Amino acid sequence: MQRPEFWEQPELQEALRSRSIGQVFKAYRQAHSPALSQATLAGWLDVGQGQVSVIERGRRPVTDLEKLERWCNALRVPQELRWFRPNAPSHDAETQAPQEKSLSDLGLAYAASLPTTVEVVAELGRHDMERRTFLSSALFSVAASVAPSRDWLLATLDEATIATGKISTQQVEAMRRTFGVFQELDVMRGGGHAREQLAAYLTSHVVPLLKSNDPTTPNGQALYEAAAEQLYLLGWMAFDNGEHSLAQRYLIQSLRLAQAAESPELGAHVLAGLSDQATLTGNPDQAVQLAKAGRAGLLAKGHSDACLADLYALQARAEAAMGDGGAAARSVHLSETAFERVRAEDEPEWARFIDPAYLNGEYAHTFRDLERPEEATHFAGLSIAEAERQNRARRGSMAQAALARAAIDSHDLEAAASAGMAAAKLAATVKSSRSVEAVADLRVRLRKHSESPGVRDFLDVSGALLPAMGPHS
């Protein structure tokens, strides 16, 4: 049993102020005499040693409230020191007003009723446009993604189609053209660029049509699928901008509309997004399950080799985060095999950017996380070349960051600084928190080598280009 003064040690106090569970893990281990091993701590937390290592290195912030609570219980962190809990009593589940409770839950349910889903979509869009604080301050919970994946999979395996409708084919085509424009903006300029405009379009043009059309008619079905695509894109934009709680809500509602439209391909695509989010927020075990659910639904009722390649790639990322190199390498191979079968003309519009620039970038990050610099360098180079050909700054920035990390692991400071400089310059041209975080991570890793002229130049230039990095820098 720890004495109260245990938590008063300066190193532990500093770790708690950082609001990073990884730093708390490391300080907690080192506060014991002799210091605890990662394997011992992993046993206490009921996770793998590889996961403790990943979390301590800060590769992915952990924001899952349930997981943070469970781990702090295991370490006996005093209640008053748990930074992730809301401070104000009015935010407590017991004292929260009914309206505040419903707002904090908004969008997290996979509703059986379509009218309820449409109302939730309208509310999400309105609150997003108005920048409501509950959406930006709400904590992400991976458990909220898992139940909808089961509901979607069961419904996908069970349902069938019916007949006739009100909305015109021309209106649906216009919606799809609008989606194409916003998807292009997201891919080329980052998720923070045009989300507010897309949220406005969704609430003013799309929601009224959803309320007056039945998805069991041909045009109604096409309408619901187009709306699900736009909700997915809004979720992805929020995800890319680091707003995970809002992204999760958009993605869950997109999943529900994809089911109504009987589009297993789009539903599987949404689960790929939820899987990616789960890995990024420190829940790779759940990410694997989400990717597998997407594949099960896709293979049972749909067909999209591009989506299948994406699901395997994201499963590989999750397996790498868990330290399972063999499984991750197999998943990369299965992803490559699926992508070799892709016929672009047979794939939906939303699959257009599941391409070599994207997939090779994901493979590079997989091998980066496994600390296998040779493979990471190979795939990062392929991603960079294709991103440059398409002028895709966000993808290029992230691939350059992966290349820099591989160079650090190979102890090549000159190459790391060069790739880091390229990553920073590209990140400065897009609105993407993921790109900024990748550069911030490089700055932390290279700062101890500032005696190198190349590294010093990278630190100076990246600091000037990305002042928004703030505490990360």
N, C-alpha and C positions, 0 to 999 in steps of 0.2 A: 504494500500500500504506500503510495507516494505521500510525503509530507507536503503541506501547502507551499513551503518555501522552494520546493522543487521547481515550480513554475515561475518563480521569481528570478531564476538565473538569467543573466543578461542575454545569453545566446537564444534562449527560449523566448524571452520577451521580444527580442528583435524578430524572430521567426513569426511569432503571432502577429506582430505589427505588419509584416509583409502580406498578410492575408493569403498566404500560399500554403496549402497542406503539404506540398513537397518540402518546403523549407522547414515546416514543423516536424515532419518525419525525420529529416536529417539532424536537426538540432536535438530532438528527443533522443535519438540513438546516441549522439555524442555526449549528451548530458549524463549518461550512465557511466559508471566506472567498474569494470572496463566498458568501452563503448559497445553497443549492441550491433550485431551484423544485420545487413538488409534481410538475410534469410530468417533470422529470429523475429524481426519486426513483421515480416510478411506472414509468418505463422500466427502471430498475435492478431493480425488484421484479417486473416483468412483470404489472402490474395497470393499471387505468385511473386517470387523474388524479382523477376523481370519487370513486373508492374511497379513495384516499389522503386526500382531503379529509374524507370521512365518518369514516374511522378516526381522523384527527387530532382531529376535533371530539368524539370520544368518544361518538358517538351509540349505538354498539353495541360492547360489549366483545368482543375477539377471543380465543377460548379454544381454537381449533383448533390442537392441538399440531403437526401437520404443517406448517400454514401459518406458525406462529410460527417453527418451525425453519428453514423455507425462507427466510423473510425475514431472519432473523438471519444465515444463511449469506451472503445477498446483501450484507448490510451489514458482514460480518466482525465481528460481535459476539463477543468472547471467550467461550469455553465457560463459564467460571466466572461470567460475568455474566448468563447466561440463566436468569432467575428462574422460568420455567415448568417447568424440569426438576426432578424429585424430588431432594431433597437427600441423603437417606440412600442409601448404596450398595446396601442390601438391596432397594431399589425399582428398581434398574437391571434392564433386560430380561435382561442376561446372568447376573446373580447372584440374581434373584428365585426363591424357592422355588416348586416346581410348584403348590402349593395357592394361593399368592398370585397367581401368573400366571393361574390359572383364574378366580380371583375378579375380577381386574381385567378379564378378558375377558367376564365373566358378562353375558349378555343382548345382546351385540353381534352375535351370529351369527343369521342367518335359517336355522334348521335345516330340513333336508329331512324329518327324522323328527318326527312330531307328539309321540310320547312324550317325546322330548328337549326339545321346546318346552315341554311341560307341566311337566317337572321344572325347567326354567329359570324359568318363571313362579312356581312355588312358592318357589324359592330367592330370587328377586327380592323377593317379598312378605315373606318371613321377614327378609331382611337390611334391608329398608326399615323394617319395624316395629321392629327392634332397633337402627336408626340406625347401621348398620355404617359405619365411617369410610371404607372404600375407595370407597363410592358417593358420598359427599359430596366426597371429595378428588380423584376421578378426573377427568381432563381430557376435555372433549367433543371428538370428532373427526368432522367432517362426512363424511369418507370412509366411516365405518361406516354412515351412513344411505343412501348412494347405491347400494351393492351390493344391499341388500334391496329397494330400489325396483325394480331391474331384475328380480330374482327374482320379485317379486310380479307385475309386469307380464307377464312371460312365462307364469307359471302361470295368471294370470287370462285370458289370451288362449287358453290351451290346454284348460282343464278343463271337466268336465260333472258332472251330479248322479246319485245312486242312491237306495235305499229304507229302511225300518223302524227301531225303536229302543227304549231302556230308560227314559230320563228322561221324566217326565211333562210335558205341556203346562203344567200348573199350576206346576211347579217353575221352568220357564223364565220364565213370566209373573212369578213372584215375584222372580226375578233382575232382570228388566227394571224392575219397580217400584222395587227397591232402587237400580238405576242412576239412575232418575229422581230419587229423593230426593237422592242424592249429587251429581248434576249440578246440581240446584237449589242445594244448599249451596255448590258451587264458584262458580257464576255470581253468587250473591248475596253470598257472604262471602269469596271468594278461595281460591286453591289450597292455602294452608297450613292451612286450617281442619280438614278431615276426612279427609285422606289416610291417616293411620294406621289409622283405623277401616275405610276401604274396603280397604286392604291386608290387614287382618285378616279381613274378610269373604271376600275373594278366596281367601286361603290355606286358610281353614277350611271354607268352604262350596262354593266353585266348583271349586278344583283337584281334590278327590276325585271330583267328577262328571266332570270332563274325563278323568280316568284310567280311568273305567269306562264311558265312552260313545264311540260311533263317530260321527264327523261325517258319515259317508255315510248315516246314517238321518235321517229328517225332524226328529225331536226333537233328535237329536244335533247336527244342523246348526244348529238354533236355539240350542242350548246354546253351541256354539263361537262363534256370532255374538254372543250376549249376553256371553260371557267376553271377547271381543275389545273390545266396547264398554267394559267395565269397565277393561281394561288401558289403553285409550286415555285414559280419564278419569284414571286414576292418572298416566299420563305427562303429561297436560295439567296436572294439579295440581302435579306436580314442576316442570314448565316454568314455571308461573306463580310458583312459589316460588324460581325462580332455580337449581334443581338440574338443570342441563342433561344431565349425564352419566347420571343416573338416569332422567330423562325419556326420553332417547334409547333406553335399554334397554327400557323399558316399551312405547314406540311400535313398536320393531322386532318385539317379540313379539306385540303386537296385530296388526300387519300379517300375521304368519304365521297367526294364528288366523282372521283375516278371510279369508285365502285358503282355509283348510280349510273354512270355512263357506260358501265360494263367494259372498261378498258383495263385489262390486266397488265398490259405493257406499261401504261402510265402509272398504275398503282405500284408496280414493281420499281419504277423510276423514283417515285416518292419515297419508297422504303430505302432505296439506295441513298437518298439525301439524308434520311433519318439515321442510317447506319454511319455515314460520314460524320454527322454531327455527334453521334454517340462516341466515336473514336476520339474526335477532337476535344470532347469535354471529359475525357478520362474514363470512358466506359467501354473499352474494346470488347469485353465479353458479350455485352448486349449488342454491340455493333455486328458481331458475327451472326447472332441470332436474327437480327433484322435483315441482313443480307441473305441469309438462308431462306427466310420467309418470302422475300421478294422473288428469289429463284423458284421456289415451290409454286407460287401463284403464276409466275410467268410460264413455266414449263407445263403447268396443268391446262391453262386456257389461252395463252397468248404466244406471240413470237416476236422477239426483237433481239438479234444477236448483239447489237450495240449495247442494249440495256444489260444483257447477260454478261458481256465483257466488263461493264461498269461494276456490276454487283460482285464479280469475282475480284476485281481490282480493289474495291473497298473492303472486301473480306480480307484480302492480303494485308492492307494497311492495318486492320484491327489485329490480325494474327501477329504482325510484326510488333505492334505495341505491347502485346502480351509476351513477346520474346520467343515466339514459336517460329523459328526460321524455316523449318521443313514445311510446315503447313503454308506459310506465307509464299514460299517459292512455288509450291504446287498451285496455289491460287493465281499467282502471276502467270504461270504457264497456261492454266485454263482460261484466263482472261485473254491472253494473246491468241489462243486457239479459237475462241469465240469471235474475236474481232476479225480474224482472217476470213470468216464466213460472211461478214457484213456486206450487204448490197445497199448502197446509200439510197437508191431509188425506192427501196422497200421499207425504209425507216421513217418514223414520224419526224416532224420539224424539231421537236425538243431534243431529239437524239443527234442533231447535226454536229454538236460540239463534243460528242463522245468520240474523239478522233485521236490520231497519234500524239498530238501536242498534249492533250489531256491525259490519256492513258499512260504514256511513257513518263509523264510527270508523276503520276500516282505510283508507278513502279519505282521510280527514283526515290520517292519518299519512303516507300516500303523498305528498300535496301539501306537507305540512310538510317532508318530507325533500328535496323538490325546491325548497324555499324559494319556494313560490307561495302566499303568505298569503291571497289572496282565496279561492281554492278550498278551502284548508285550513280557513278560518273557516266557509265555507258548510257543509261536510260535518261539521265538529265540532259546529256548532249543531244539525244534524239528529240527530246521535248523542246529544248531551246531552239534547235534548227527549224522545227515546224512552227513554233510560236513566232519566230522572226519572219518566216515566210508569210504568215497571216497577219503580222503586225499586232499580235495579242500580248499587250504589255503585262497584264496580271499573270497570265500563265508563264510568260518568259521570266518575270521576276521571281516567281516561286521555284521555277526550275533552276535558275541561277543560284538561288539560296540553297537548294539541295546540292548543287554542284560544289558550292563553297563549303558546305558541311562535310561532303565527301573528302574535299581537299584537306580540311582540318584533321579528319580522321587519318588521312595519309601523311600528316605532318608536313604538308606543302603550303607554307604560309603565303607565299607569293601568289599561288593559284587561288587560294582561299580569299585573299584580299581583292584580287581581280574580279572573281565571280561575285563577291559581296558588293563591290562597287557597282557592277552591272545590275544586280538585284535592287540596290537602293535607287539607282537612277530610274529604273522602270517603275518601282513602287511609288515613286513621287508623282507619276503621271496618272495614277488610277486612285479610286476611292475604295480601298479594300483593306480591312483590318488584318486579314490573313497575311497579305504581302508585307504590311508594316511589322507585324509580329515576327515574321521570318527574318527580316532585317534586324530587328531588335535582338533576336536570339543570337544572330551572328556577332553583333556588337558586344554582347556579354561574353561570348566565347573567345573573341579575339582581343579583348581589352588587355588581357595579361601579356599579350605579345606586342604591345604598342611600341616597343623598341625597334620593330621592323618598319622601315620607311613605307612599304606598301600598306601595311596594316594601319599605320598612323594616318595615311591619306584616306583610307576607307573610313576610319572613325571620324575624321574631320568632315569629309564630304557627306557621309550618311547623316551625321548629326545636323549639318546645315540643311540638307534636303528634307529631313523628316522630323522637324521639331515637335510634331504631334505625338512622337513616341513617348514623350514625357518620362514617367517613372520606369518604363521598360528600357530606356536608353542607357 
